[in-house]
Amino acid sequence: MKKATKLNSYDDREPRPGFGPAELTANETAWIEFLRLISDERDFAPNLLNQEFSADRPNQKWAGDISYVWTREGWLYLAVILDLHSRRVIGWAASSRMKRDLAIRALNMAIALRRPPRGCIHHTDRGSQYCSHDYQKLLRQHGFQVSMSGTGNCYDCEYGIAA
């Protein structure tokens, strides 16, 4: 008989709090080990902002994030880049799919509009779109200092954009 899985309703990959390793199924244990392995091997940028979401001048600190809205036609994904000095949206892109080109199109718009100086801090979460080779290559080509939210701090970017 297969053991009943005790999982969160909001995330089927993480065990519910209070259930120790003895209560985990083999699949749950394997999934947790896989997540640990890829998070240890992945090369993330440091968190240069440390929740300092203000800037003294334009093009000093940018923040990017992706949000989504339910429409009659399905989910609409919106990628934005904000200048943290003015809190102005300087780049955006929308799509029915959340792929890396969505984030790249928003970044390209911001770069074309602002022409940032080398050393501008670009802060995002650790989403796959922002960790992609193509996105990171674009950041390097334009001389950005790459900054990413710390481990387990999923609200870091959202707070910076909403504040």
DRENGUMI-229018 format. One line per field, with one value per residue: y, x, z of N, C-alpha, C in turn; residue in three letters; residue number from 1. Coordinates in nm, 4 decimals. Example, Ala and Ser with C-alpha at 12.3 -4.5 7.8 and 13.67 -1.06 7.14 Angstrom:
2
n_c2 <- [-0.5690 -0.2250] $
n_c1 <- [1.3190 1.2850] $
n_c3 <- [0.7800 0.7080] $
ca_c2 <- [-0.4500 -0.1060] $
ca_c1 <- [1.2300 1.3670] $
ca_c3 <- [0.7800 0.7140] $
c_c2 <- [-0.3300 0.0030] $
c_c1 <- [1.3200 1.2900] $
c_c3 <- [0.7800 0.7870] $
resn <- [ALA SER] $
resi <- [1 2] $
This chain:
163
n_c2 <- [-0.1167 0.2201 0.4932 0.7695 1.0972 1.3722 1.6870 2.0427 2.2517 2.4609 2.4183 2.1533 2.0380 2.0617 1.9237 1.9246 2.1405 1.9981 1.7352 1.5006 1.3546 1.0786 1.0422 1.0979 1.0105 0.7986 0.9310 1.1985 1.2422 1.2041 1.4196 1.6413 1.6080 1.6432 1.9140 2.0343 1.9642 2.0950 2.3599 2.3942 2.3628 2.5599 2.8783 3.1650 3.5176 3.7574 3.9231 4.2393 4.4602 4.4248 4.4857 4.7637 4.9720 5.2191 5.4878 5.7219 5.8558 5.8584 5.5538 5.4097 5.1942 4.9223 4.7274 4.4144 4.2190 3.9605 3.9386 3.8177 3.8060 3.7079 3.6682 3.6806 3.5310 3.3671 3.3275 3.6218 3.7263 3.9602 4.1330 4.3553 4.6312 4.8438 5.1690 5.2310 5.4796 5.6724 5.5188 5.4555 5.2718 5.1432 4.9603 4.7066 4.4076 4.1916 3.8743 3.5615 3.3513 3.2500 3.2890 3.3037 3.5000 3.6910 3.8339 3.9241 4.0924 4.3001 4.3975 4.4788 4.6906 4.8710 4.9225 5.0429 5.2728 5.4048 5.3789 5.2771 5.3498 5.1775 4.9524 4.9914 4.8645 4.5693 4.4163 4.1163 3.8372 3.4854 3.3565 3.1344 3.2648 3.4924 3.3804 3.2623 3.1829 3.3577 3.5934 3.6657 3.7035 3.9295 4.1174 4.1224 4.2202 4.4847 4.5866 4.5651 4.5380 4.2442 4.1454 3.9385 3.8169 3.6862 3.3456 3.1854 3.4222 3.5230 3.7463 3.9668 4.1041 4.1640 4.3350 4.5504 4.6460 4.7063 4.8862] $
n_c1 <- [0.0838 0.0553 0.2018 0.0302 0.0798 0.2017 0.1580 0.2013 -0.0737 -0.0210 0.2234 0.3486 0.5954 0.7361 0.7619 0.5061 0.5209 0.6390 0.6517 0.8834 1.1919 1.1426 0.8786 0.8650 0.8126 0.9852 1.0032 0.9633 1.1878 1.3913 1.3339 1.3832 1.6567 1.7481 1.6798 1.8478 2.0969 2.1027 2.0789 2.3111 2.5083 2.4563 2.5458 2.4946 2.4424 2.5697 2.3788 2.3636 2.2135 2.0898 1.8369 1.8277 1.6503 1.6628 1.7994 2.0608 2.0861 1.9716 1.9815 2.1514 2.0689 1.8809 1.5809 1.4287 1.1405 0.8908 0.5482 0.2078 -0.1168 -0.4535 -0.6518 -0.9310 -0.8407 -0.6518 -0.3459 -0.1509 0.1704 0.3909 0.6817 0.8941 1.1215 1.2559 1.3761 1.5316 1.5717 1.3850 1.1587 1.0338 0.8934 1.1057 1.1437 0.9569 0.7702 0.5255 0.3609 0.2065 0.3428 0.5855 0.8857 1.2456 1.2898 1.0972 1.1829 1.4236 1.3390 1.2188 1.4443 1.6050 1.4472 1.4671 1.7437 1.7749 1.6208 1.7426 2.0266 2.2363 2.5096 2.8269 2.8525 2.6096 2.3745 2.1957 1.9193 1.7505 1.5245 1.5986 1.5022 1.4556 1.4549 1.6088 1.8491 1.9324 2.1579 2.1577 2.0381 2.2159 2.4438 2.3735 2.3575 2.6287 2.7476 2.6649 2.7796 2.6680 2.6412 2.5642 2.3010 2.1315 1.8453 1.8711 1.9072 1.6048 1.4672 1.2200 1.0614 1.2140 1.2718 1.0087 0.9281 1.0998 1.0103 0.7442 0.7540] $
n_c3 <- [0.0000 -0.0865 0.0774 0.2189 0.1073 0.2849 0.2391 0.1774 0.0864 -0.0836 -0.2012 -0.3560 -0.3324 -0.0985 0.2265 0.4773 0.7630 1.0687 1.0043 1.0118 0.8760 0.9017 0.8360 0.5675 0.2263 -0.0117 -0.2563 -0.1785 -0.0184 -0.2076 -0.3782 -0.2112 -0.1634 -0.4257 -0.4683 -0.2777 -0.3852 -0.6398 -0.5552 -0.4101 -0.6044 -0.7891 -0.9101 -0.7587 -0.7623 -0.5251 -0.2614 -0.3087 -0.2445 0.0075 0.1175 0.0933 -0.0536 -0.1799 -0.3730 -0.4416 -0.6777 -1.0237 -1.2183 -1.0546 -0.8967 -0.9987 -1.0049 -1.0720 -1.1553 -1.1895 -1.2418 -1.2317 -1.3854 -1.3815 -1.6650 -1.8951 -2.1016 -1.9973 -1.8029 -1.7711 -1.7948 -1.6513 -1.6816 -1.5151 -1.4907 -1.2572 -1.1753 -0.8828 -0.7722 -0.8715 -0.8655 -1.0960 -1.3664 -1.5948 -1.7859 -1.9451 -2.0162 -2.1574 -2.1615 -2.2550 -2.1628 -1.9246 -1.9824 -2.0381 -2.2327 -2.1846 -1.9554 -2.0624 -2.2721 -2.1236 -1.9864 -2.2040 -2.3017 -2.0861 -2.0861 -2.3389 -2.3007 -2.0805 -2.0898 -1.8988 -1.6705 -1.6404 -1.3687 -1.2477 -1.0203 -1.0526 -0.9406 -0.8650 -0.8051 -0.7543 -0.9775 -1.2589 -1.5033 -1.4606 -1.3877 -1.6149 -1.8827 -2.1058 -2.0055 -1.7993 -1.9536 -2.1028 -1.8961 -1.8164 -2.0539 -2.0515 -1.8269 -1.5672 -1.2085 -1.0665 -0.8589 -0.6321 -0.4552 -0.1229 0.0014 0.0634 0.0903 -0.0391 -0.0585 -0.0913 -0.3409 -0.4201 -0.2169 -0.2560 -0.5003 -0.4497 -0.2399] $
ca_c2 <- [0.0000 0.3422 0.5829 0.8988 1.2058 1.4840 1.8026 2.1702 2.2732 2.5627 2.3774 2.0085 1.9885 2.0709 1.8569 2.0110 2.1537 1.9017 1.5990 1.4787 1.2632 0.9439 1.0390 1.1304 0.8994 0.7935 1.0369 1.3274 1.2483 1.2223 1.5546 1.7336 1.5936 1.7045 2.0593 2.0717 1.9464 2.2012 2.4895 2.4012 2.3708 2.6770 2.9952 3.2811 3.6444 3.8001 4.0241 4.3668 4.5619 4.4004 4.5557 4.9094 4.9926 5.3583 5.5231 5.8652 5.9141 5.7658 5.4517 5.3552 5.0646 4.8778 4.6023 4.3482 4.1121 3.9136 3.9156 3.7601 3.8475 3.6214 3.7367 3.5895 3.4475 3.2896 3.4060 3.7192 3.7488 4.0940 4.1548 4.4982 4.6802 4.9739 5.2445 5.2478 5.6210 5.7387 5.4195 5.4558 5.1550 5.1842 4.8537 4.6096 4.3173 4.1060 3.7538 3.4544 3.2486 3.3046 3.2367 3.3986 3.6127 3.7915 3.9155 3.9858 4.2041 4.4099 4.4521 4.5505 4.8178 4.9590 4.9613 5.1366 5.3979 5.4701 5.3672 5.2851 5.3461 5.0547 4.9503 4.9992 4.7398 4.5099 4.3220 4.0331 3.7135 3.3784 3.2860 3.0756 3.3641 3.5823 3.3004 3.2033 3.2239 3.4723 3.7119 3.7004 3.7526 4.0665 4.2003 4.1386 4.3052 4.6243 4.6262 4.5688 4.4581 4.1564 4.1231 3.8522 3.7969 3.5788 3.2184 3.1864 3.5568 3.5382 3.8739 4.0730 4.1805 4.2140 4.4485 4.6606 4.6993 4.7575 4.9914] $
ca_c1 <- [0.0000 0.1333 0.1834 -0.0296 0.1762 0.1610 0.2182 0.1315 -0.1676 0.0313 0.3473 0.3533 0.7322 0.7919 0.6814 0.4364 0.5948 0.6040 0.6738 1.0269 1.2394 1.0866 0.7466 0.8740 0.8185 1.1116 0.9988 0.9825 1.3276 1.4708 1.3103 1.4527 1.7996 1.7709 1.6771 1.9718 2.2084 2.1094 2.1000 2.4514 2.5939 2.4238 2.6252 2.4086 2.5084 2.5462 2.2759 2.4336 2.1224 2.0600 1.7104 1.8419 1.5774 1.6646 1.9217 2.0894 2.0797 1.9176 2.0693 2.2446 2.0136 1.7604 1.5232 1.3418 1.0559 0.7844 0.4208 0.1111 -0.2554 -0.5493 -0.7401 -1.0274 -0.7660 -0.5522 -0.2483 -0.0673 0.2915 0.4438 0.8172 0.9229 1.2481 1.2363 1.4884 1.4978 1.5788 1.2585 1.0509 0.9691 0.9124 1.1891 1.1380 0.8511 0.7298 0.4139 0.3505 0.1245 0.4341 0.6924 1.0131 1.3544 1.2815 1.0124 1.2720 1.5232 1.2744 1.2042 1.5778 1.6457 1.3746 1.5264 1.8774 1.7575 1.5662 1.8277 2.1702 2.2967 2.6561 2.8851 2.8484 2.4712 2.3340 2.0727 1.8764 1.6334 1.5216 1.6789 1.4208 1.5300 1.4682 1.7194 1.9720 1.9637 2.2839 2.1345 2.0121 2.3409 2.5343 2.3307 2.3999 2.7749 2.7792 2.6351 2.8560 2.5895 2.6761 2.4487 2.2609 2.0134 1.7923 1.9337 1.8378 1.4846 1.4119 1.1419 0.9916 1.3134 1.2462 0.8718 0.9229 1.1689 0.9283 0.6186 0.7758] $
ca_c3 <- [0.0000 -0.0973 0.1904 0.1859 0.1104 0.3701 0.1749 0.1832 -0.0234 -0.1737 -0.2664 -0.3438 -0.3296 0.0355 0.3287 0.5707 0.8890 1.1724 0.9561 1.0028 0.7724 0.9165 0.7738 0.4255 0.1318 -0.0860 -0.3575 -0.1114 0.0229 -0.3288 -0.4270 -0.1223 -0.1920 -0.5566 -0.4490 -0.2082 -0.4779 -0.7402 -0.4924 -0.3709 -0.7220 -0.8682 -0.8765 -0.7482 -0.7318 -0.3859 -0.2405 -0.2910 -0.1910 0.1484 0.1433 0.0813 -0.1785 -0.2220 -0.4448 -0.4362 -0.8126 -1.1243 -1.2778 -0.9552 -0.8576 -1.0678 -0.9540 -1.1692 -1.1037 -1.2780 -1.1756 -1.3240 -1.3674 -1.4502 -1.7593 -1.9598 -2.1960 -1.9225 -1.7275 -1.8391 -1.7164 -1.6704 -1.6277 -1.5039 -1.4371 -1.1939 -1.1223 -0.7416 -0.7346 -0.9046 -0.8580 -1.2266 -1.4520 -1.7075 -1.8837 -1.9173 -2.1236 -2.1183 -2.2430 -2.1994 -2.1126 -1.8412 -2.0317 -2.0173 -2.3257 -2.1222 -1.8728 -2.1512 -2.3425 -2.0272 -1.9635 -2.3252 -2.3055 -1.9846 -2.1330 -2.4504 -2.2483 -1.9807 -2.1167 -1.7648 -1.6623 -1.5858 -1.2235 -1.1998 -0.9548 -1.1065 -0.8378 -0.8933 -0.7272 -0.8148 -1.0760 -1.3708 -1.6105 -1.4277 -1.3776 -1.7453 -1.9447 -2.1935 -1.9232 -1.7332 -2.0574 -2.1320 -1.7835 -1.8244 -2.1696 -2.0201 -1.7100 -1.4439 -1.0912 -1.0489 -0.7205 -0.6214 -0.3206 -0.0473 0.0156 0.1450 0.1029 -0.1613 -0.0611 -0.1042 -0.4628 -0.4199 -0.1268 -0.3204 -0.6082 -0.3956 -0.1386] $
c_c2 <- [0.1234 0.4360 0.7155 1.0079 1.3216 1.6094 1.9281 2.1805 2.3712 2.5208 2.2273 1.9519 1.9865 1.9977 1.9585 2.0222 2.0524 1.7573 1.5816 1.3794 1.1232 0.9319 1.0669 1.0042 0.9029 0.9043 1.1742 1.3454 1.2729 1.3647 1.6570 1.7272 1.6579 1.8566 2.1085 2.0672 2.0616 2.3377 2.5040 2.4234 2.4988 2.7973 3.1182 3.4041 3.6816 3.9037 4.1564 4.4739 4.5474 4.4835 4.7071 4.9480 5.1396 5.3841 5.6750 5.9340 5.8122 5.6692 5.4027 5.2140 5.0391 4.7498 4.5458 4.2391 4.0766 3.8894 3.8568 3.7995 3.7503 3.7074 3.6352 3.4939 3.3616 3.3823 3.5000 3.7487 3.8847 4.1041 4.3050 4.5199 4.8198 5.0371 5.2756 5.3915 5.6881 5.6498 5.4126 5.3241 5.2021 5.0766 4.7567 4.5239 4.2286 3.9882 3.6539 3.3413 3.3138 3.2370 3.3429 3.5178 3.7237 3.8874 3.9886 4.1044 4.3243 4.4770 4.5307 4.6856 4.9170 5.0094 5.0640 5.2728 5.4741 5.4710 5.3775 5.2830 5.2103 5.0641 4.9672 4.8632 4.6936 4.3971 4.2482 3.9201 3.6085 3.2952 3.2383 3.1739 3.4535 3.5089 3.2451 3.2625 3.3508 3.6009 3.7594 3.7572 3.8982 4.1621 4.2268 4.2337 4.4533 4.6700 4.6391 4.4938 4.3748 4.1295 4.0369 3.8366 3.6797 3.4542 3.2334 3.3233 3.5906 3.6730 3.9921 4.1618 4.2413 4.3359 4.5702 4.7248 4.7637 4.8766 5.1301] $
c_c1 <- [0.0886 0.0987 0.1228 0.0750 0.1208 0.2293 0.1362 0.0342 -0.1117 0.1583 0.3650 0.4947 0.7914 0.7038 0.6188 0.5172 0.5466 0.6213 0.8222 1.0627 1.1796 0.9512 0.7492 0.8763 0.9542 1.1153 1.0218 1.1281 1.4175 1.4558 1.3860 1.6033 1.8353 1.7745 1.8019 2.0914 2.2152 2.1306 2.2451 2.5421 2.5718 2.5017 2.5356 2.4923 2.4812 2.4343 2.3451 2.3445 2.0990 1.9409 1.7255 1.7816 1.5648 1.7983 1.9376 2.0745 2.0201 2.0253 2.1789 2.2014 1.8851 1.7114 1.4295 1.2607 0.9523 0.6603 0.3244 -0.0301 -0.3439 -0.6385 -0.8373 -0.9588 -0.6603 -0.4576 -0.1720 0.0504 0.3509 0.5801 0.8421 1.0645 1.2193 1.3703 1.4522 1.5130 1.4424 1.1368 0.9724 0.9962 0.9896 1.1972 1.0288 0.8268 0.6185 0.4058 0.2565 0.2106 0.5472 0.8243 1.1210 1.3468 1.1907 1.0984 1.3749 1.4635 1.2558 1.3397 1.6266 1.5760 1.4363 1.6635 1.8669 1.7083 1.6677 1.9770 2.2504 2.4495 2.7030 2.8823 2.7092 2.4341 2.2009 2.0312 1.7494 1.6279 1.6046 1.5999 1.5029 1.5489 1.5894 1.8526 2.0158 2.0923 2.2643 2.1126 2.1406 2.4433 2.5020 2.3718 2.5504 2.8138 2.7594 2.6966 2.7776 2.6616 2.5523 2.4259 2.1356 1.9740 1.8616 1.8482 1.7187 1.4223 1.3322 1.0720 1.0856 1.2841 1.1066 0.8590 0.9872 1.0866 0.8019 0.6379 0.7742] $
c_c3 <- [0.0000 0.0189 0.1434 0.2020 0.1925 0.3186 0.1992 0.0670 -0.1246 -0.2455 -0.2478 -0.3414 -0.1902 0.1360 0.4233 0.6989 0.9921 1.1295 0.9333 0.8943 0.7825 0.8469 0.6235 0.3412 0.0612 -0.1911 -0.2956 -0.0709 -0.0977 -0.3820 -0.3415 -0.1463 -0.3251 -0.5435 -0.3780 -0.3028 -0.5773 -0.6766 -0.4468 -0.4909 -0.8025 -0.8181 -0.8770 -0.7178 -0.5862 -0.3797 -0.2075 -0.2293 -0.0416 0.1969 0.1558 -0.0531 -0.2162 -0.2907 -0.4424 -0.5711 -0.9097 -1.1748 -1.1837 -0.9160 -0.9357 -1.0008 -1.0592 -1.1033 -1.2086 -1.1940 -1.2771 -1.2842 -1.4438 -1.5389 -1.8166 -2.0566 -2.1285 -1.8484 -1.8192 -1.7464 -1.7529 -1.6021 -1.6261 -1.4513 -1.3826 -1.1607 -0.9777 -0.6921 -0.7536 -0.8834 -0.9893 -1.2989 -1.5745 -1.8153 -1.8463 -2.0408 -2.0696 -2.2144 -2.1759 -2.1444 -2.0338 -1.8790 -2.0140 -2.1120 -2.2728 -2.0396 -1.9593 -2.2257 -2.2499 -2.0022 -2.0851 -2.3375 -2.2072 -2.0290 -2.2444 -2.4010 -2.1637 -2.0115 -1.9854 -1.7688 -1.6114 -1.4335 -1.1652 -1.1393 -1.0130 -1.0126 -0.8794 -0.7916 -0.8011 -0.9150 -1.1945 -1.4855 -1.5865 -1.4155 -1.5129 -1.8030 -2.0269 -2.1144 -1.8564 -1.8324 -2.0917 -2.0197 -1.7882 -1.9384 -2.1386 -1.8875 -1.5802 -1.3318 -1.0611 -0.9010 -0.7216 -0.4763 -0.2535 -0.0416 0.1086 0.1638 -0.0222 -0.1693 -0.0790 -0.2248 -0.4614 -0.3308 -0.1914 -0.4289 -0.5529 -0.3026 -0.1979] $
resn <- [MET LYS LYS ALA THR LYS LEU ASN SER TYR ASP ASP ARG GLU PRO ARG PRO GLY PHE GLY PRO ALA GLU LEU THR ALA ASN GLU THR ALA TRP ILE GLU PHE LEU ARG LEU ILE SER ASP GLU ARG ASP PHE ALA PRO ASN LEU LEU ASN GLN GLU PHE SER ALA ASP ARG PRO ASN GLN LYS TRP ALA GLY ASP ILE SER TYR VAL TRP THR ARG GLU GLY TRP LEU TYR LEU ALA VAL ILE LEU ASP LEU HIS SER ARG ARG VAL ILE GLY TRP ALA ALA SER SER ARG MET LYS ARG ASP LEU ALA ILE ARG ALA LEU ASN MET ALA ILE ALA LEU ARG ARG PRO PRO ARG GLY CYS ILE HIS HIS THR ASP ARG GLY SER GLN TYR CYS SER HIS ASP TYR GLN LYS LEU LEU ARG GLN HIS GLY PHE GLN VAL SER MET SER GLY THR GLY ASN CYS TYR ASP CYS GLU TYR GLY ILE ALA ALA] $
resi <- [1 2 3 4 5 6 7 8 9 10 11 12 13 14 15 16 17 18 19 20 21 22 23 24 25 26 27 28 29 30 31 32 33 34 35 36 37 38 39 40 41 42 43 44 45 46 47 48 49 50 51 52 53 54 55 56 57 58 59 60 61 62 63 64 65 66 67 68 69 70 71 72 73 74 75 76 77 78 79 80 81 82 83 84 85 86 87 88 89 90 91 92 93 94 95 96 97 98 99 100 101 102 103 104 105 106 107 108 109 110 111 112 113 114 115 116 117 118 119 120 121 122 123 124 125 126 127 128 129 130 131 132 133 134 135 136 137 138 139 140 141 142 143 144 145 146 147 148 149 150 151 152 153 154 155 156 157 158 159 160 161 162 163] $
